[in-house]
Amino acid sequence: MQLDQFPGFKHFLECYFNISTDFPDLKHLALDYKNRESEKSVNALVNELNTISAMKDLEAVKTFV
């Protein structure tokens, strides 16, 4: 699995996510993303996250973060 397959997820990781973010702060990150990005981008990210989740390949996802 390549990160380039998921451009919305890549954008979220590069522009919003910080590895030192605590789990409770993820809600704030998600709300910030939702408020700043277009509805199309938000929907694309949700679809990509659902696809990644359905793959159940945590090791591949770890390579992104």
KOLPA-346533 format. One line per field, with one value per residue: residue number from 1; residue in one letter; x, y, z of N, C-alpha, C, O in turn. Coordinates in nm, 4 decimals, padded with zeros to 6 digits, always signed. Layout:
resi = (NUM:...)
resn = (A:...)
n_c1 = (X:...)
n_c2 = (Y:...)
n_c3 = (Z:...)
ca_c1 = (X:...)
ca_c2 = (Y:...)
ca_c3 = (Z:...)
c_c1 = (X:...)
c_c2 = (Y:...)
c_c3 = (Z:...)
o_c1 = (X:...)
o_c2 = (Y:...)
o_c3 = (Z:...)
This chain:
resi = (1:2:3:4:5:6:7:8:9:10:11:12:13:14:15:16:17:18:19:20:21:22:23:24:25:26:27:28:29:30:31:32:33:34:35:36:37:38:39:40:41:42:43:44:45:46:47:48:49:50:51:52:53:54:55:56:57:58:59:60:61:62:63:64:65)
resn = (M:Q:L:D:Q:F:P:G:F:K:H:F:L:E:C:Y:F:N:I:S:T:D:F:P:D:L:K:H:L:A:L:D:Y:K:N:R:E:S:E:K:S:V:N:A:L:V:N:E:L:N:T:I:S:A:M:K:D:L:E:A:V:K:T:F:V)
n_c1 = (+00.0850:+00.0609:+00.1173:+00.0522:-00.1731:-00.3743:-00.4514:-00.5930:-00.5628:-00.2870:-00.2512:-00.3813:-00.2109:+00.0315:-00.0314:-00.1909:-00.1673:+00.0327:+00.2885:+00.3250:+00.0799:-00.1750:-00.4158:-00.6757:-00.6678:-00.7093:-00.9716:-01.0006:-00.8230:-00.9537:-01.1894:-01.0808:-00.9737:-01.2122:-01.3419:-01.1727:-01.1236:-01.2633:-01.5956:-01.5917:-01.3238:-01.3207:-01.5098:-01.3759:-01.1498:-01.2728:-01.3787:-01.1381:-01.0217:-01.2073:-01.1653:-00.8964:-00.9255:-01.0881:-00.9098:-00.7568:-00.4823:-00.2647:+00.0110:+00.0940:-00.0224:+00.1185:+00.3575:+00.3082:+00.2866)
n_c2 = (-00.1176:+00.2145:+00.5488:+00.7443:+00.6505:+00.7446:+01.0419:+01.2346:+01.1473:+01.1605:+01.4385:+01.5224:+01.4067:+01.5398:+01.8108:+01.8543:+01.6591:+01.5672:+01.3773:+01.3798:+01.4334:+01.3908:+01.1312:+01.2312:+01.4836:+01.4435:+01.4740:+01.7510:+01.8089:+01.6840:+01.8355:+02.0864:+02.0308:+01.9696:+02.2173:+02.3837:+02.2703:+02.1860:+02.0541:+01.8479:+01.7587:+01.6715:+01.4633:+01.2938:+01.2259:+01.0867:+00.8687:+00.7524:+00.6839:+00.4960:+00.2982:+00.2309:+00.1365:-00.0866:-00.2515:-00.3573:-00.3623:-00.2868:-00.2673:-00.1669:+00.0859:+00.1994:+00.2640:+00.5026:+00.6950)
n_c3 = (+00.0000:-00.0890:+00.0140:-00.1676:-00.2868:-00.1382:-00.1334:+00.0195:+00.2831:+00.2997:+00.2755:+00.5114:+00.7053:+00.6489:+00.6830:+00.9105:+01.1148:+01.3943:+01.5219:+01.7944:+01.8987:+02.1347:+02.1995:+02.2900:+02.1706:+01.9041:+01.8252:+01.8176:+01.6113:+01.3987:+01.3874:+01.3260:+01.0724:+00.9366:+00.9477:+00.7999:+00.5501:+00.2265:+00.1698:-00.0101:+00.0107:+00.2762:+00.2670:+00.0896:+00.2417:+00.4542:+00.3123:+00.2236:+00.4701:+00.5595:+00.3659:+00.4185:+00.6802:+00.6350:+00.5093:+00.7065:+00.7678:+00.9635:+00.9856:+00.7377:+00.7442:+00.9533:+00.8318:+00.7116:+00.9107)
ca_c1 = (+00.0000:+00.1373:+00.0476:+00.0018:-00.3061:-00.4683:-00.4052:-00.6571:-00.4966:-00.1520:-00.2653:-00.4119:-00.0893:+00.1344:-00.0728:-00.2648:-00.1288:+00.1643:+00.3105:+00.3186:-00.0581:-00.2389:-00.5407:-00.7892:-00.6557:-00.7456:-01.1034:-00.9774:-00.7624:-01.0576:-01.2780:-01.0048:-00.9715:-01.3474:-01.3744:-01.0851:-01.1210:-01.3913:-01.6770:-01.5411:-01.2005:-01.3569:-01.5725:-01.2712:-01.0694:-01.3542:-01.3807:-01.0049:-01.0043:-01.2894:-01.0954:-00.7785:-00.9748:-01.1382:-00.7954:-00.7085:-00.3380:-00.2073:+00.1541:+00.1080:-00.0585:+00.2285:+00.4637:+00.2708:+00.2946)
ca_c2 = (+00.0000:+00.3381:+00.6666:+00.8195:+00.5978:+00.8118:+01.1807:+01.3078:+01.1032:+01.2173:+01.5819:+01.5336:+01.3765:+01.6410:+01.9468:+01.8656:+01.5616:+01.5730:+01.2495:+01.3980:+01.4623:+01.2938:+01.0784:+01.3230:+01.6000:+01.4078:+01.5319:+01.8913:+01.8068:+01.6496:+01.9515:+02.1885:+01.9880:+01.9826:+02.3595:+02.4517:+02.2060:+02.1802:+01.9363:+01.7433:+01.7053:+01.5995:+01.3373:+01.2093:+01.1723:+00.9863:+00.7498:+00.6914:+00.6223:+00.3745:+00.2003:+00.1870:+00.0572:-00.2141:-00.3324:-00.4204:-00.3822:-00.1855:-00.2526:-00.0779:+00.2201:+00.2493:+00.3189:+00.6398:+00.7862)
ca_c3 = (+00.0000:-00.1021:+00.0634:-00.2826:-00.3182:-00.0501:-00.1279:+00.1297:+00.4062:+00.2933:+00.3055:+00.6539:+00.7820:+00.6259:+00.7179:+01.0356:+01.2168:+01.4559:+01.5892:+01.9398:+01.9365:+02.2229:+02.1472:+02.3100:+02.0821:+01.7673:+01.7967:+01.7800:+01.4773:+01.3021:+01.3748:+01.2544:+00.9328:+00.8827:+00.9353:+00.7048:+00.4190:+00.1549:+00.1975:-00.1004:+00.0697:+00.3988:+00.2259:+00.0309:+00.3525:+00.5234:+00.2267:+00.2269:+00.6019:+00.5605:+00.2831:+00.4940:+00.7926:+00.5828:+00.4681:+00.8292:+00.7536:+01.0506:+00.9576:+00.6222:+00.7886:+01.0367:+00.7474:+00.6766:+01.0252)
c_c1 = (+00.0894:+00.0538:-00.0110:-00.1352:-00.4143:-00.4282:-00.4684:-00.5927:-00.3557:-00.1552:-00.2927:-00.2863:+00.0145:+00.0966:-00.1380:-00.2095:+00.0133:+00.1800:+00.3005:+00.1771:-00.1133:-00.3726:-00.6591:-00.7859:-00.6934:-00.8820:-01.0882:-00.9142:-00.8675:-01.1523:-01.2091:-01.0015:-01.1077:-01.3853:-01.2938:-01.0932:-01.2601:-01.4660:-01.6308:-01.4153:-01.2292:-01.4178:-01.4706:-01.1853:-01.1464:-01.3587:-01.2470:-00.9818:-01.0875:-01.2234:-00.9750:-00.8203:-01.0216:-01.0248:-00.7370:-00.5595:-00.2657:-00.0589:+00.1769:+00.0772:+00.0536:+00.3411:+00.4342:+00.3044:+00.4324)
c_c2 = (+00.1237:+00.4556:+00.7480:+00.7704:+00.6742:+00.9585:+01.2630:+01.2748:+01.1610:+01.3658:+01.6029:+01.5102:+01.4873:+01.7776:+01.9612:+01.7789:+01.5854:+01.4470:+01.2618:+01.4312:+01.3510:+01.2513:+01.1728:+01.4455:+01.5697:+01.4651:+01.6764:+01.9006:+01.7793:+01.7669:+02.0652:+02.1570:+02.0115:+02.1286:+02.4305:+02.3975:+02.2051:+02.0516:+01.8178:+01.6775:+01.6234:+01.4639:+01.2410:+01.1463:+01.0634:+00.8570:+00.6768:+00.6211:+00.4952:+00.2637:+00.1435:+00.0976:-00.0809:-00.3077:-00.4084:-00.4545:-00.2729:-00.1630:-00.1590:+00.0651:+00.2804:+00.3097:+00.4619:+00.7376:+00.7892)
c_c3 = (+00.0000:-00.0528:-00.0510:-00.3289:-00.2426:-00.0322:-00.0155:+00.2632:+00.4128:+00.3304:+00.4547:+00.7379:+00.7691:+00.6823:+00.8556:+01.1481:+01.2656:+01.5385:+01.7410:+01.9892:+02.0246:+02.1649:+02.1697:+02.2168:+01.9375:+01.7287:+01.7507:+01.6407:+01.3704:+01.2803:+01.2993:+01.1052:+00.8681:+00.8594:+00.8271:+00.5622:+00.3562:+00.1917:+00.1117:-00.0425:+00.1951:+00.3630:+00.1665:+00.1404:+00.4259:+00.4418:+00.2277:+00.3601:+00.6145:+00.4799:+00.3572:+00.6102:+00.7474:+00.5419:+00.5861:+00.8214:+00.8315:+01.0221:+00.8387:+00.6607:+00.8729:+00.9529:+00.7071:+00.7876:+01.0840)
o_c1 = (+00.1822:-00.0670:-00.1134:-00.2053:-00.5318:-00.3763:-00.4035:-00.5707:-00.3107:-00.0716:-00.2338:-00.2590:+00.0784:+00.1843:-00.1394:-00.2056:+00.1024:+00.0918:+00.2706:+00.1571:-00.1001:-00.4353:-00.7372:-00.8903:-00.7080:-00.9046:-01.1546:-00.9479:-00.8694:-01.1912:-01.2721:-01.0236:-01.1168:-01.4534:-01.3417:-01.0719:-01.3610:-01.4066:-01.6313:-01.4018:-01.1686:-01.3818:-01.4777:-01.1519:-01.0903:-01.3440:-01.2429:-00.9280:-01.0425:-01.2253:-00.9539:-00.7576:-00.9968:-01.0421:-00.6745:-00.5169:-00.2123:-00.0097:+00.2710:+00.1444:+00.0800:+00.4124:+00.5260:+00.3459:+00.4566)
o_c2 = (+00.1347:+00.4605:+00.8141:+00.8406:+00.6690:+00.9956:+01.3522:+01.3629:+01.2051:+01.4127:+01.6913:+01.5857:+01.5244:+01.8527:+02.0709:+01.8214:+01.6194:+01.4139:+01.1636:+01.4543:+01.2327:+01.3263:+01.1937:+01.5039:+01.6617:+01.5004:+01.7194:+01.9892:+01.8433:+01.7948:+02.1328:+02.2448:+02.0664:+02.1601:+02.5276:+02.4710:+02.2215:+01.9543:+01.7030:+01.5552:+01.5185:+01.3618:+01.1204:+01.0280:+00.9582:+00.7481:+00.5538:+00.5104:+00.3972:+00.1476:+00.0222:-00.0053:-00.1806:-00.4296:-00.5129:-00.5621:-00.1786:-00.0508:-00.0796:+00.1572:+00.4003:+00.3982:+00.5358:+00.8504:+00.8609)
o_c3 = (+00.0802:-00.0758:-00.0335:-00.4018:-00.2788:+00.0732:+00.0390:+00.3462:+00.5186:+00.4077:+00.5169:+00.8312:+00.8675:+00.7250:+00.9112:+01.2636:+01.1878:+01.6177:+01.8089:+02.1084:+01.9934:+02.0901:+02.0768:+02.1878:+01.8570:+01.6130:+01.6565:+01.5622:+01.2652:+01.1669:+01.2180:+01.0218:+00.7583:+00.7618:+00.7685:+00.4657:+00.4248:+00.2382:+00.1563:-00.0460:+00.2169:+00.4216:+00.1900:+00.1335:+00.4567:+00.4972:+00.2321:+00.3631:+00.6740:+00.5210:+00.3585:+00.6355:+00.8153:+00.5403:+00.5677:+00.8633:+00.7732:+01.0338:+00.8404:+00.6141:+00.8640:+01.0002:+00.6716:+00.7612:+01.1811)
